[in-house]
Amino acid sequence: MEIKFIGAARTVTGSMHLIKTNSTTFLLDCGIYQGKRKEAFEINRNFDHFDPKEIDFVVLSHAHIDHAGNIPSLVKKGFKGKIFSTMATRDLCSIMLQDSAYIQEKDVEFVNKKRKKNGQNLFEPLYTQQDALNSLDNFVGLDYRKEYEISPGIKLQFFDAGHILGSAITHLTIKENGKETFIGFSGDLGRPHLPILKDPEQIPGVDYFICESTYGGKEHDNPQNAEATLINVIKIAVEKKSKIIVPAFSVGRTQEIVIALHKIFEDNKAARIPVFVDSPLAVNVTEIFRSHPECFDSETISFIQKHEDPFGFSKLKYITEVEDSKKLNTMEGPFMIISSSGMCEAGRILHHLANGIENPNNIILMVGYAAEHTLGRKIIDGEKVVKIFGDEFNLNASVVVMDSLSAHADASELLDYCSSFDKNRLQNIFLVHGELNQQEIFKDSLLQSGFKSITIPQKGDEIKI
């Protein structure tokens, strides 16, 4: 058996790992790489390490675009197998992949207007909305904690990862030459005690574990600190009549912020300011959240019992129409805009940033991780001049970074999770989905804890097990 690490190798995006057995070739995740636009375009368009026609099936950890976003390209290029995911992940992908295609089409259309005027070659989107629709026929939704034989000699179980709605830690039992090998794949591992979702579940014992390491060398703030940060930001916004611009992923982070604001306003801990969720995807995703209460923790279930709609409150408005989005440009503060994408690489958030980033009275509230080279990372790093749609803007707005709601386990939480495995049985931990400096810190922590072998694979590394 061989594992080839194709994406999310010494980086945090483009999750994709290829497993070959004697009779089967399959993928763990098929995500879009996010980074420098030209580089990302080339990486996502070309499957250099395999032929999509030769992939028998895909096991999908969750619906985030850096894990699921290149499935339409895979299908477009000849993949005909099944895509195994949880029920909620399947439902989320039914809208997220189409939204990804729509954004790509619109962004290419916008850029091509400039390129056409300059006599440059025109771009094509990575895939179209029709390509995204075509890929949905391949999805098969599975229940948590049930074991399924998905191919002769290969059994699959999903366990709740507590990262986003429907996220899963994968447990594979692979039988070859009369011997069973047990492989675990964390996907993106969530955190205990976060709002809305259940805590991450421990999977049965494994021989090999492919583990995310996004925050392998960093500790997060306590999730309970998120409320204090939000209250303080709102108070400043009221005083300065600020526009609060919140880049947030449509799945998970948007809903967490909405519920947090709901609680703050219900308890009169801050003035009730208008809040706009300006993302058609977030609107649809929130409907899917409402239909999957089986993923919610006990606190959220209790909140639902007291409030008919936890994702709705007075002065909260969900925006889908472009004209309503444009009206926010001329509206006076204080108010908050929550819009995707969280890394500020696409979507309506770019227009809101372009309109508000140079106003020193405004606040940009960064509530999630942003990969290297993305606009979100540049804002977090406080670069004085940033590019949006190819034009330069001065970063004059205040920037507040809030990582207490991070949906990724931090260094201690990752170590705690791995430490539950039998160190004598576990033959290797492969660290993926992390920047190298974070991975090296986490590797040292694991070795000091008594684990025998830790590997940080590079892109294209192929390891026989």
WOPE-V718516 format. One record per residue. RES is the residue in one letter. PHI is phi in degrees with one decimal (none if undefined). OMEGA is omega in degrees with one decimal (none if undefined). Layout:
BEGIN
RES&PHI&OMEGA, RES&PHI&OMEGA
END
This chain:
BEGIN
M&none&-179.4, E&-130.9&171.6, I&-117.2&177.4, K&-115.1&-176.6, F&-95.0&-171.8, I&-104.5&-180.0, G&-129.2&-177.4, A&54.6&176.1, A&-101.9&-175.2, R&59.8&172.0, T&-153.9&-172.9, V&-105.8&-177.5, T&-126.4&176.0, G&73.0&-177.3, S&-53.6&-179.5, M&-168.8&-179.3, H&-132.4&-175.2, L&-103.9&176.7, I&-117.9&177.8, K&-116.6&171.6, T&-109.8&179.1, N&-61.0&-172.5, S&-126.0&-170.5, T&-138.9&172.9, T&-127.7&-177.8, F&-145.3&-178.6, L&-110.8&161.5, L&-97.4&-179.2, D&70.7&176.3, C&-151.5&-171.0, G&-98.5&175.5, I&-84.0&173.5, Y&-82.5&179.9, Q&-118.1&-178.9, G&177.8&177.2, K&-57.3&-167.5, R&-58.1&-177.9, K&-65.0&179.2, E&-62.5&-179.1, A&-62.1&-179.4, F&-59.1&-178.3, E&-69.3&-178.9, I&-63.5&-175.2, N&-74.4&-177.0, R&-78.3&-172.0, N&-117.3&172.3, F&-93.0&-171.8, D&-75.1&-170.7, H&-98.7&179.0, F&-166.4&174.4, D&-97.9&-179.4, P&-52.6&-179.9, K&-65.9&-176.3, E&-92.9&178.7, I&-83.3&-177.1, D&-80.0&177.7, F&-162.1&178.2, V&-123.7&170.8, V&-107.7&-171.8, L&-107.7&-176.7, S&-75.7&179.0, H&-168.0&-166.2, A&-92.6&178.6, H&-56.5&-171.7, I&-63.5&178.8, D&-77.2&174.2, H&-118.7&-175.4, A&-120.8&-165.0, G&-69.3&-179.8, N&-103.9&175.8, I&-59.7&177.7, P&-58.8&176.9, S&-65.9&179.5, L&-59.8&179.5, V&-67.4&179.9, K&-58.3&-176.9, K&-95.2&168.3, G&118.3&177.8, F&-67.0&-177.7, K&-126.9&-176.0, G&-84.2&179.8, K&-89.0&175.1, I&-115.4&-176.8, F&-91.4&179.4, S&-150.2&171.7, T&-74.2&179.7, M&-60.3&-177.6, A&-66.5&177.4, T&-63.3&176.7, R&-58.4&-179.0, D&-65.2&178.6, L&-64.4&-179.4, C&-63.8&-179.3, S&-62.2&176.8, I&-107.0&-174.6, M&-70.0&179.7, L&-69.5&176.2, Q&-67.1&178.1, D&-64.4&177.7, S&-59.0&179.4, A&-64.7&-180.0, Y&-61.1&179.5, I&-61.6&179.5, Q&-62.7&179.2, E&-62.2&-177.8, K&-69.5&179.5, D&-64.3&177.6, V&-64.4&177.5, E&-60.5&-179.9, F&-65.0&-179.0, V&-66.8&-177.3, N&-66.5&176.3, K&-61.5&178.1, K&-70.2&-177.3, R&-65.2&179.7, K&-65.1&178.0, K&-62.3&-178.6, N&-89.5&178.6, G&71.3&-179.2, Q&-93.1&176.9, N&-63.4&-178.0, L&-87.3&178.4, F&-88.7&171.4, E&-120.3&177.4, P&-66.0&179.0, L&-58.3&174.1, Y&-155.8&-175.4, T&-103.6&176.9, Q&-62.1&177.6, Q&-68.0&175.6, D&-60.4&179.4, A&-63.9&177.8, L&-61.0&-179.3, N&-61.0&-176.2, S&-72.9&-175.3, L&-68.4&178.7, D&-65.6&-176.2, N&-85.9&-173.8, F&-77.4&173.8, V&-128.5&-179.0, G&-86.1&-179.1, L&-121.2&178.0, D&-80.3&171.1, Y&-65.2&167.7, R&67.3&173.7, K&-100.4&-180.0, E&-93.6&-179.1, Y&-123.7&170.8, E&-87.9&-172.2, I&-91.8&177.8, S&-162.3&179.4, P&-52.7&178.9, G&85.2&-179.3, I&-129.3&177.5, K&-114.3&-174.5, L&-129.0&169.1, Q&-131.0&173.3, F&-104.5&173.5, F&-125.8&-174.2, D&-65.7&179.6, A&-90.0&178.5, G&64.2&-176.4, H&-96.5&170.8, I&-137.2&177.9, L&-53.4&176.5, G&83.5&-177.0, S&-66.3&-173.1, A&-138.1&164.6, I&-94.7&-173.3, T&-96.6&172.5, H&-120.1&-178.4, L&-113.5&171.1, T&-113.5&-174.9, I&-118.1&-178.5, K&-103.8&178.1, E&-136.4&176.7, N&52.0&177.2, G&79.0&-178.4, K&-116.0&177.7, E&-97.8&174.9, T&-119.3&-176.8, F&-111.5&-176.7, I&-122.5&174.8, G&-111.9&177.3, F&-134.6&-173.9, S&-69.6&-165.0, G&58.7&170.0, D&-101.4&-176.6, L&-85.3&-179.4, G&-82.0&-176.6, R&-120.4&172.1, P&-70.8&172.5, H&71.9&172.6, L&-79.8&179.4, P&-67.8&172.3, I&79.7&-168.3, L&-92.5&173.6, K&-68.2&178.1, D&-71.5&177.4, P&-57.8&179.6, E&-98.1&176.5, Q&-80.8&178.1, I&-90.9&175.4, P&-61.3&-176.7, G&-59.0&-179.4, V&-136.0&175.0, D&-91.4&-180.0, Y&-138.4&-178.4, F&-132.5&175.0, I&-94.3&-167.3, C&-122.1&173.9, E&-66.6&-175.3, S&-147.6&-175.0, T&-51.7&-179.8, Y&-116.8&-177.2, G&-63.2&-179.2, G&-123.5&-174.9, K&-137.7&175.8, E&-103.7&177.0, H&-85.9&168.1, D&-68.3&175.6, N&-61.6&179.2, P&-53.8&-179.4, Q&-67.6&178.8, N&-73.5&-178.1, A&-59.8&-178.5, E&-62.1&-179.5, A&-62.0&178.7, T&-64.3&179.5, L&-61.7&179.8, I&-60.1&-178.7, N&-65.2&179.0, V&-62.2&179.3, I&-63.5&-179.9, K&-62.5&177.5, I&-63.9&-178.7, A&-63.5&178.2, V&-64.2&-178.4, E&-66.6&-175.2, K&-98.4&-175.8, K&54.9&-174.1, S&-83.5&163.7, K&-95.8&177.0, I&-95.6&-178.6, I&-103.6&-175.3, V&-117.1&171.6, P&-71.8&-175.6, A&-145.7&175.0, F&-61.5&-175.9, S&-67.2&-178.5, V&-107.5&174.6, G&97.3&-173.5, R&-64.7&179.1, T&-58.7&-178.4, Q&-66.2&178.3, E&-64.0&179.3, I&-64.7&-179.5, V&-61.0&179.9, I&-65.8&178.4, A&-60.6&177.8, L&-64.4&178.7, H&-55.9&-178.8, K&-65.5&179.8, I&-60.5&-177.8, F&-70.4&179.2, E&-63.2&-178.4, D&-90.7&178.3, N&55.9&179.7, K&-88.2&176.5, A&-157.6&178.5, A&-61.2&-178.0, R&-80.9&179.5, I&-98.9&176.2, P&-62.8&178.1, V&-127.5&-179.4, F&-118.9&170.9, V&-94.0&-172.9, D&-101.4&179.4, S&-162.5&176.8, P&-55.0&179.2, L&-64.4&-179.4, A&-60.3&177.8, V&-61.6&-179.5, N&-69.2&179.3, V&-62.5&-179.7, T&-61.1&175.3, E&-63.7&178.5, I&-68.7&174.1, F&-55.5&-177.8, R&-61.1&-175.9, S&-93.7&179.8, H&-129.3&179.2, P&-66.4&178.3, E&-64.6&178.7, C&-90.0&-172.4, F&-83.1&174.3, D&-80.9&-174.3, S&-64.5&-179.6, E&-64.5&179.7, T&-68.6&177.0, I&-59.3&178.7, S&-63.7&179.5, F&-64.7&179.0, I&-63.2&-179.3, Q&-65.6&179.8, K&-88.6&-176.8, H&-125.0&-175.6, E&-56.7&-178.7, D&-133.2&-179.5, P&-68.1&-177.4, F&-101.4&178.0, G&-146.7&176.2, F&-159.3&-178.9, S&-61.9&-177.9, K&75.4&171.5, L&-98.6&179.7, K&-131.5&174.4, Y&-92.8&-174.8, I&-110.8&175.2, T&-118.7&-174.0, E&-80.0&-178.8, V&-60.4&-177.2, E&-64.3&177.1, D&-68.2&176.7, S&-65.1&-178.9, K&-64.5&-178.9, K&-62.8&179.8, L&-66.9&-179.2, N&-64.6&-175.5, T&-106.8&-178.6, M&-79.3&179.5, E&-85.9&179.2, G&-75.8&8.2, P&-88.1&171.3, F&-163.0&-177.9, M&-122.1&172.8, I&-115.2&172.9, I&-108.5&-173.4, S&-148.0&-179.7, S&-99.9&12.3, S&-97.9&-176.4, G&-64.6&179.6, M&-91.6&177.1, C&62.1&-178.6, E&-103.0&-179.0, A&-165.2&173.8, G&87.7&-174.2, R&-67.9&-179.5, I&-57.9&-179.6, L&-62.5&178.8, H&-68.0&179.4, H&-67.6&177.6, L&-66.2&179.5, A&-59.3&-178.2, N&-78.9&-171.4, G&-120.2&-170.9, I&-70.4&-176.6, E&-91.6&179.5, N&-88.0&-177.0, P&-66.6&177.5, N&-80.0&-176.2, N&-82.7&179.9, I&-125.8&171.6, I&-103.3&-177.6, L&-101.8&-179.6, M&-92.1&-171.2, V&-116.7&-179.1, G&-156.5&-177.1, Y&-74.0&173.4, A&-131.3&-176.4, A&-71.2&176.9, E&-56.1&175.0, H&74.7&177.8, T&-82.7&177.3, L&-61.3&178.9, G&-58.8&179.0, R&-65.2&179.9, K&-63.6&177.0, I&-68.2&178.1, I&-60.3&-179.4, D&-76.0&175.7, G&75.0&176.8, E&-61.6&-172.4, K&-72.0&179.2, V&-128.4&178.9, V&-127.7&178.6, K&-103.4&174.8, I&-130.9&-175.3, F&55.8&177.5, G&84.8&-180.0, D&-103.3&-179.1, E&-87.9&178.3, F&-133.1&175.0, N&-81.8&178.6, L&-84.9&-179.3, N&-98.6&-179.7, A&-66.4&173.7, S&-69.3&178.1, V&-117.4&176.4, V&-116.6&-179.5, V&-105.4&-178.6, M&-124.5&-179.5, D&-104.8&-179.1, S&-69.5&177.1, L&-99.5&-179.7, S&-51.2&-179.7, A&-85.7&177.4, H&-98.3&173.8, A&-58.2&176.2, D&-89.3&-173.0, A&-57.9&-178.3, S&-65.8&-178.0, E&-70.1&175.0, L&-63.5&-179.3, L&-64.6&177.9, D&-60.6&-178.2, Y&-65.4&-178.6, C&-64.9&-175.4, S&-67.6&178.1, S&-77.5&178.1, F&-79.1&176.0, D&-73.7&-176.0, K&-64.7&179.7, N&-75.4&-179.4, R&-84.9&-174.6, L&-68.0&-173.4, Q&-85.2&-180.0, N&-162.4&169.9, I&-113.1&177.9, F&-99.8&-179.1, L&-91.5&-179.5, V&-129.6&174.1, H&50.1&177.6, G&-166.9&173.6, E&-79.4&-167.3, L&-56.0&-178.1, N&-63.3&177.0, Q&-68.9&-178.8, Q&-68.0&-179.5, E&-66.1&176.8, I&-64.5&-179.1, F&-67.1&177.4, K&-57.8&179.4, D&-60.6&179.5, S&-63.7&179.6, L&-65.9&179.5, L&-64.2&178.5, Q&-65.9&179.9, S&-85.0&175.0, G&107.6&176.0, F&-74.0&-170.4, K&-84.7&-171.3, S&-139.0&178.5, I&-126.7&-179.2, T&-120.4&173.5, I&-110.8&-174.5, P&-70.1&171.0, Q&-92.4&177.4, K&-56.7&178.7, G&93.7&178.7, D&-63.6&179.8, E&-121.9&-174.4, I&-120.5&177.3, K&-87.9&178.5, I&-129.1&none
END
